[in-house]
Amino acid sequence: MPPETVKTASPTAPDVIHNIGYRHYDGPRLGRAYARRSLFSQSLRGAYGLGRSGKSKVLPMILFAVMTAPALMIVAVALTTNMTKLPIEYTRYAIIMQAVIGLYLAAQAPQSVSRDLRFRVTSLYFSRPIERIDYVAAKFAAMTAALFILTAAPILILYVGALLAKFGFADQTAGFGKALVAVLLLSLLFSGIALVIAALTPRRGFGVAAIIAVLTLSYGAVTSVQGVALATGSPHAIGWLGLFSPITLIDGVQTWWLGASSSFVDGQGPSSVFAGIVYLLVVLGLIAGAFGLLMRRYGKVGLS
């Protein structure tokens, strides 16, 4: 028999490492603080459509114009007539324009957090160096800053107009300072509530509807019940009913703490010092609670 044919394996090609252009990063490691600042800056810019498409800029800029237009008209009238004071208190402006504030938050709070949830990218944020508290703090601070800009800008316009009209400097400065404190509290409270609602669902439409309901419709419901209490001879209940709406909470705090005039149906605000303290504690508790709920929410999200 012919000898068996032995098949020899062909020599294998040597391994080759292909250089596809990746380079090792040798630059500085900027750490958590830089990442936190970057996220804050990006979120704040995004709240006004900056760095995004032109379509994204339309609504926030329109709402900013609507928010400041009445202040500009008031200043124009004050400068061209013989007014001796502004026809509206600084602290009343945000209360009157609450519908614009609600629409702004309903549009911007979901875009700040809902897209990250919908596309499941939050776990990428929580990789080093940024942590959960950095993400929550940056988003909360950015939304608060964006809302503070929206609410403080018209107050600044009123203040500058009052000084140009040569109204009393001391009175105008005191009123302006009180209003800034009030809108800062409003910005913290409203931003916290809106972000919590938006973070509960990745569906932007649901978040928009829920934010409008909580921030705007609740005011109408509370005011209606306050009117019923006044008509039925229960004025003592009016002050306590204000605890059930975000805008009446701010109204009550600035009435008691800052000496502003009240927008309650009886024009009184909290009925006692104890009630005023309760209003302030509820506002501060809701702000802290909103931050805590966001931390809890993103604690679960970060694991997915």
WODA-V810485 format. One record per pair of residues at least 12 apart in sequence whose ideal C-beta (glycine too) atoms are under 10 Angstrom apart, sorted by the first residue. I is the first residue (numbers start at 1). GAP is how many residues later the second one is. If there is no record, write none. Layout:
I:GAP + I:GAP
This chain:
29:99 + 29:100 + 30:99 + 31:97 + 31:98 + 31:99 + 32:96 + 32:97 + 32:98 + 32:99 + 32:101 + 32:102 + 33:96 + 33:97 + 33:101 + 34:95 + 34:96 + 35:90 + 35:93 + 35:94 + 35:95 + 35:96 + 35:99 + 35:100 + 35:103 + 36:93 + 36:94 + 36:95 + 36:97 + 36:98 + 36:99 + 36:101 + 36:102 + 36:105 + 37:97 + 37:101 + 38:92 + 38:100 + 39:86 + 39:91 + 39:95 + 39:96 + 39:98 + 39:99 + 39:100 + 39:102 + 39:103 + 40:94 + 40:97 + 40:98 + 40:99 + 40:100 + 40:101 + 40:102 + 40:103 + 40:105 + 41:97 + 41:101 + 41:104 + 42:70 + 42:96 + 42:100 + 43:65 + 43:68 + 43:69 + 43:70 + 43:92 + 43:95 + 43:96 + 43:97 + 43:98 + 43:99 + 43:100 + 43:102 + 43:103 + 44:68 + 44:94 + 44:95 + 44:97 + 44:98 + 44:99 + 44:100 + 44:101 + 44:102 + 44:105 + 45:97 + 45:101 + 46:14 + 46:62 + 46:65 + 46:66 + 46:69 + 46:96 + 46:100 + 47:13 + 47:57 + 47:58 + 47:60 + 47:61 + 47:62 + 47:64 + 47:65 + 47:95 + 47:96 + 47:98 + 47:99 + 47:100 + 47:102 + 47:103 + 47:144 + 48:12 + 48:13 + 48:15 + 48:16 + 48:56 + 48:60 + 48:98 + 48:101 + 48:102 + 49:12 + 49:59 + 49:62 + 52:59 + 56:51 + 56:52 + 56:55 + 59:44 + 59:45 + 59:48 + 59:49 + 60:44 + 60:47 + 60:48 + 60:51 + 60:86 + 60:90 + 62:38 + 62:41 + 62:42 + 63:34 + 63:37 + 63:38 + 63:40 + 63:41 + 63:42 + 63:44 + 63:45 + 63:87 + 64:36 + 64:40 + 64:85 + 64:86 + 64:89 + 64:90 + 65:35 + 66:31 + 66:33 + 66:34 + 66:37 + 66:38 + 67:26 + 67:27 + 67:30 + 67:33 + 67:34 + 67:36 + 67:37 + 67:82 + 67:83 + 67:84 + 67:86 + 67:87 + 68:29 + 68:32 + 68:82 + 68:85 + 68:86 + 68:87 + 68:88 + 68:89 + 68:90 + 69:85 + 69:88 + 70:18 + 70:23 + 70:26 + 70:27 + 70:30 + 70:84 + 70:87 + 70:88 + 71:15 + 71:17 + 71:19 + 71:22 + 71:26 + 71:82 + 71:83 + 71:84 + 71:85 + 71:86 + 71:87 + 71:88 + 71:89 + 71:90 + 72:82 + 72:85 + 72:86 + 72:89 + 74:12 + 74:13 + 74:14 + 74:19 + 74:80 + 74:83 + 74:84 + 74:87 + 74:88 + 75:79 + 75:82 + 75:83 + 75:84 + 75:85 + 75:86 + 75:87 + 75:89 + 75:90 + 76:85 + 77:84 + 77:88 + 78:80 + 78:83 + 78:84 + 78:86 + 78:87 + 78:89 + 79:82 + 79:83 + 79:85 + 79:86 + 79:87 + 80:85 + 81:84 + 82:83 + 83:79 + 83:82 + 83:84 + 84:81 + 84:82 + 84:83 + 84:84 + 85:77 + 85:80 + 85:82 + 85:83 + 85:86 + 85:87 + 85:90 + 86:72 + 86:73 + 86:75 + 86:76 + 86:79 + 86:81 + 86:86 + 86:89 + 88:70 + 89:69 + 89:86 + 89:89 + 89:90 + 89:165 + 89:171 + 89:172 + 90:64 + 90:65 + 90:66 + 90:68 + 90:69 + 90:72 + 90:82 + 90:84 + 90:85 + 90:86 + 90:87 + 90:88 + 90:89 + 90:90 + 90:92 + 90:93 + 90:168 + 90:170 + 91:64 + 91:84 + 91:85 + 91:87 + 91:88 + 91:89 + 91:90 + 91:91 + 91:92 + 91:159 + 91:160 + 91:163 + 91:164 + 91:167 + 91:168 + 91:169 + 91:170 + 91:171 + 91:172 + 92:87 + 92:90 + 92:159 + 92:162 + 92:168 + 92:169 + 92:170 + 92:171 + 93:58 + 93:59 + 93:61 + 93:62 + 93:64 + 93:65 + 93:86 + 93:89 + 93:90 + 94:53 + 94:56 + 94:57 + 94:58 + 94:60 + 94:61 + 94:85 + 94:88 + 94:89 + 94:92 + 94:93 + 94:96 + 94:153 + 94:156 + 94:157 + 94:160 + 95:87 + 95:91 + 95:124 + 95:152 + 95:153 + 95:155 + 95:156 + 95:159 + 95:165 + 95:166 + 95:167 + 95:168 + 96:167 + 97:53 + 97:54 + 97:57 + 98:53 + 98:88 + 98:92 + 98:117 + 98:118 + 98:121 + 98:147 + 98:148 + 98:149 + 98:150 + 98:152 + 98:153 + 98:165 + 99:113 + 99:116 + 99:117 + 99:120 + 99:148 + 100:50 + 100:51 + 100:54 + 101:46 + 101:49 + 101:50 + 101:82 + 101:85 + 101:86 + 101:89 + 101:93 + 101:114 + 101:115 + 101:145 + 101:146 + 102:88 + 102:92 + 102:109 + 102:110 + 102:111 + 102:112 + 102:113 + 102:114 + 102:115 + 102:116 + 102:117 + 102:144 + 102:145 + 103:105 + 103:108 + 103:109 + 103:112 + 103:113 + 104:42 + 104:43 + 104:46 + 104:47 + 104:86 + 104:90 + 104:107 + 104:111 + 105:38 + 105:41 + 105:42 + 105:45 + 105:82 + 105:85 + 105:86 + 105:88 + 105:89 + 105:90 + 105:92 + 105:93 + 105:103 + 105:106 + 105:107 + 105:109 + 105:110 + 105:111 + 106:88 + 106:91 + 106:92 + 106:98 + 106:101 + 106:102 + 106:103 + 106:104 + 106:105 + 106:106 + 106:107 + 106:108 + 106:109 + 106:110 + 107:97 + 107:100 + 107:101 + 107:104 + 107:105 + 108:34 + 108:35 + 108:38 + 108:39 + 108:42 + 108:83 + 108:86 + 108:90 + 108:103 + 109:30 + 109:34 + 109:37 + 109:38 + 109:81 + 109:82 + 109:83 + 109:84 + 109:85 + 109:86 + 109:87 + 109:88 + 109:89 + 109:90 + 109:95 + 109:98 + 109:99 + 109:102 + 109:106 + 110:84 + 110:85 + 110:87 + 110:88 + 110:89 + 110:91 + 110:92 + 110:93 + 110:94 + 110:95 + 110:96 + 110:97 + 110:98 + 110:100 + 110:101 + 111:87 + 111:93 + 111:96 + 111:97 + 112:27 + 112:28 + 112:30 + 112:31 + 112:34 + 112:79 + 112:82 + 112:83 + 112:86 + 112:87 + 113:22 + 113:23 + 113:26 + 113:30 + 113:81 + 113:82 + 113:83 + 113:84 + 113:85 + 113:86 + 113:87 + 113:89 + 113:91 + 113:94 + 113:181 + 113:184 + 113:185 + 113:188 + 114:84 + 114:85 + 114:86 + 114:87 + 114:88 + 114:89 + 114:90 + 114:91 + 114:92 + 114:93 + 114:94 + 115:87 + 115:89 + 116:19 + 116:23 + 116:83 + 116:86 + 116:182 + 116:185 + 117:81 + 117:82 + 117:83 + 117:84 + 117:85 + 117:86 + 117:87 + 117:90 + 117:180 + 117:181 + 117:184 + 117:187 + 118:83 + 118:84 + 118:85 + 118:86 + 119:83 + 120:82 + 120:181 + 120:184 + 122:13 + 122:77 + 122:175 + 122:176 + 122:179 + 122:180 + 122:182 + 123:178 + 123:179 + 123:180 + 123:181 + 125:13 + 125:173 + 125:176 + 125:177 + 126:172 + 126:173 + 126:175 + 126:176 + 126:177 + 127:175 + 131:171 + 132:162 + 132:163 + 132:164 + 132:165 + 132:166 + 132:167 + 132:169 + 132:170 + 133:158 + 133:161 + 133:162 + 133:165 + 133:166 + 135:159 + 135:160 + 135:163 + 135:166 + 135:167 + 136:59 + 136:63 + 136:154 + 136:155 + 136:156 + 136:157 + 136:158 + 136:159 + 136:160 + 136:161 + 136:162 + 136:163 + 137:154 + 137:157 + 137:158 + 139:52 + 139:56 + 139:59 + 139:60 + 139:155 + 139:159 + 140:48 + 140:51 + 140:52 + 140:55 + 140:56 + 140:147 + 140:150 + 140:151 + 140:154 + 140:155 + 141:47 + 141:50 + 142:49 + 142:53 + 143:44 + 143:45 + 143:47 + 143:48 + 143:49 + 143:51 + 143:52 + 143:55 + 144:40 + 144:42 + 144:43 + 144:44 + 144:45 + 144:46 + 144:47 + 144:48 + 144:51 + 144:143 + 145:42 + 145:46 + 146:41 + 146:45 + 147:36 + 147:37 + 147:39 + 147:40 + 147:41 + 147:42 + 147:43 + 147:44 + 147:47 + 148:32 + 148:35 + 148:36 + 148:38 + 148:39 + 148:40 + 148:43 + 149:34 + 149:38 + 150:33 + 150:37 + 151:28 + 151:29 + 151:31 + 151:32 + 151:33 + 151:35 + 151:36 + 151:39 + 152:24 + 152:27 + 152:28 + 152:31 + 152:32 + 152:35 + 153:30 + 154:25 + 154:29 + 155:20 + 155:21 + 155:23 + 155:24 + 155:25 + 155:27 + 155:28 + 156:20 + 156:23 + 156:24 + 158:14 + 158:17 + 158:18 + 158:21 + 159:13 + 159:14 + 159:16 + 159:17 + 159:18 + 159:20 + 159:21 + 160:12 + 160:16 + 162:13 + 162:14 + 163:13 + 174:84 + 174:85 + 175:83 + 175:84 + 175:85 + 177:81 + 178:76 + 178:79 + 178:80 + 178:81 + 178:82 + 179:75 + 179:79 + 179:81 + 181:72 + 181:73 + 181:76 + 181:77 + 182:68 + 182:69 + 182:71 + 182:72 + 182:73 + 182:75 + 182:76 + 182:78 + 183:67 + 183:71 + 185:64 + 185:65 + 185:68 + 185:69 + 185:72 + 185:73 + 185:95 + 185:98 + 185:99 + 185:102 + 186:60 + 186:61 + 186:63 + 186:64 + 186:65 + 186:67 + 186:68 + 186:97 + 187:63 + 188:95 + 188:96 + 188:98 + 188:99 + 188:100 + 188:102 + 188:103 + 189:26 + 189:57 + 189:58 + 189:60 + 189:61 + 189:64 + 189:93 + 189:94 + 189:95 + 189:97 + 189:98 + 189:101 + 190:21 + 190:24 + 190:25 + 190:56 + 190:57 + 190:60 + 190:96 + 190:97 + 190:100 + 191:96 + 191:99 + 192:54 + 192:94 + 192:95 + 192:96 + 192:97 + 192:98 + 192:99 + 192:100 + 192:101 + 192:102 + 193:17 + 193:18 + 193:21 + 193:22 + 193:53 + 193:93 + 193:94 + 193:96 + 193:97 + 193:100 + 194:13 + 194:14 + 194:16 + 194:17 + 194:18 + 194:20 + 194:21 + 194:52 + 194:96 + 195:12 + 195:16 + 195:95 + 195:96 + 195:98 + 195:99 + 195:102 + 196:14 + 196:15 + 196:18 + 196:90 + 196:93 + 196:94 + 196:95 + 196:96 + 196:97 + 196:98 + 196:100 + 196:101 + 197:12 + 197:13 + 197:14 + 197:15 + 197:16 + 197:17 + 197:18 + 197:93 + 197:96 + 198:12 + 198:13 + 198:96 + 199:91 + 199:94 + 199:95 + 199:97 + 199:98 + 199:99 + 199:102 + 200:93 + 200:97 + 202:99 + 214:31 + 214:32 + 215:30 + 215:31 + 215:32 + 216:29 + 216:30 + 216:31 + 217:28 + 218:26 + 218:27 + 218:28 + 218:29 + 218:30 + 219:23 + 219:25 + 219:26 + 219:27 + 219:28 + 219:29 + 219:32 + 219:44 + 220:25 + 221:20 + 221:23 + 221:24 + 222:16 + 222:19 + 222:20 + 222:21 + 222:22 + 222:23 + 222:24 + 222:25 + 222:26 + 222:27 + 222:42 + 222:43 + 223:15 + 223:18 + 223:19 + 223:22 + 223:24 + 223:25 + 223:40 + 223:41 + 223:42 + 224:17 + 224:41 + 225:12 + 225:13 + 225:16 + 225:19 + 225:20 + 225:40 + 226:12 + 226:13 + 226:14 + 226:15 + 226:16 + 226:18 + 226:19 + 226:22 + 226:38 + 226:39 + 226:40 + 227:38 + 227:39 + 228:13 + 228:37 + 229:12 + 229:36 + 229:37 + 230:34 + 230:35 + 230:36 + 231:34 + 235:29 + 235:30 + 235:31 + 235:33 + 235:36 + 236:30 + 236:35 + 236:36 + 236:39 + 237:34 + 238:24 + 238:26 + 238:27 + 238:28 + 238:29 + 238:30 + 238:31 + 238:32 + 238:33 + 239:13 + 239:16 + 239:17 + 239:23 + 239:25 + 239:27 + 239:29 + 239:30 + 239:31 + 239:32 + 239:33 + 239:36 + 239:37 + 239:39 + 239:40 + 240:12 + 240:30 + 240:31 + 240:35 + 240:38 + 240:39 + 241:23 + 241:24 + 242:13 + 242:20 + 242:21 + 242:22 + 242:23 + 242:27 + 242:28 + 242:29 + 242:33 + 242:37 + 242:40 + 243:27 + 243:32 + 243:35 + 243:36 + 243:39 + 243:40 + 244:38 + 246:37 + 246:40 + 247:16 + 248:14 + 248:15 + 248:16 + 248:21 + 248:31 + 249:30 + 249:31 + 249:33 + 249:34 + 249:37 + 250:13 + 250:29 + 250:33 + 251:12 + 251:13 + 251:18 + 251:19 + 251:28 + 252:12 + 252:16 + 252:17 + 252:18 + 252:19 + 252:23 + 252:24 + 252:26 + 252:27 + 252:28 + 252:30 + 252:31 + 253:16 + 253:17 + 253:23 + 253:24 + 253:26 + 253:27 + 253:28 + 253:29 + 253:30 + 253:31 + 254:15 + 254:25 + 255:12 + 255:13 + 255:14 + 255:15 + 255:21 + 255:24 + 256:13 + 256:14 + 256:15 + 256:16 + 256:17 + 256:19 + 256:20 + 256:21 + 256:22 + 256:23 + 256:24 + 257:13 + 257:19 + 257:20 + 257:22 + 257:23 + 257:26
